[in-house]
Amino acid sequence: MWPFRRRTPKPQKVVKKVIVSLIIGGAIGSIIGKKMMEQHQDDEERETED
């Protein structure tokens, strides 16, 4: 027999990891999106001034 048992992750832990990663990914995406929108608005203001 092999001295190490292979542990299979429990389905509940997998679901919890997926939910946490979606929340963290959404937060990062919103921060990046906000910065991109601010940069786009700054670029539009510069074009209208010229």
C-alpha positions as CSV (number, residue, x, y, z in Angstrom):
1,M,0.0,0.0,0.0
2,W,1.0,3.5,-0.7
3,P,1.9,5.4,2.6
4,F,0.2,8.6,1.4
5,R,-3.5,8.9,0.8
6,R,-4.7,11.1,-1.9
7,R,-7.2,13.6,-0.5
8,T,-10.0,14.7,-2.7
9,P,-11.4,18.1,-2.0
10,K,-14.8,18.2,-0.6
11,P,-17.4,19.8,-2.9
12,Q,-18.3,22.4,-0.4
13,K,-14.7,23.7,-0.3
14,V,-14.6,23.9,-4.1
15,V,-17.8,25.9,-4.2
16,K,-16.5,28.2,-1.5
17,K,-13.3,28.8,-3.3
18,V,-15.2,29.6,-6.6
19,I,-17.5,32.1,-4.8
20,V,-14.5,33.8,-3.1
21,S,-12.6,34.1,-6.3
22,L,-15.6,35.6,-8.1
23,I,-16.0,38.2,-5.4
24,I,-12.3,39.1,-5.4
25,G,-12.2,39.1,-9.2
26,G,-15.3,41.4,-9.3
27,A,-13.7,43.8,-6.9
28,I,-10.4,44.0,-8.9
29,G,-12.4,44.4,-12.1
30,S,-14.4,47.3,-10.7
31,I,-11.3,49.1,-9.6
32,I,-9.6,48.7,-13.0
33,G,-12.8,49.7,-14.8
34,K,-13.1,52.8,-12.7
35,K,-9.6,53.9,-13.4
36,M,-10.1,53.3,-17.2
37,M,-13.3,55.3,-17.2
38,E,-11.5,58.2,-15.4
39,Q,-8.7,58.1,-17.9
40,H,-11.2,58.0,-20.8
41,Q,-13.0,61.1,-19.4
42,D,-9.7,62.9,-19.0
43,D,-8.8,62.1,-22.7
44,E,-12.2,63.4,-23.9
45,E,-11.9,66.6,-21.9
46,R,-8.5,67.3,-23.5
47,E,-9.9,66.7,-27.0
48,T,-12.8,69.1,-26.4
49,E,-10.4,71.8,-25.1
50,D,-8.3,71.7,-28.3
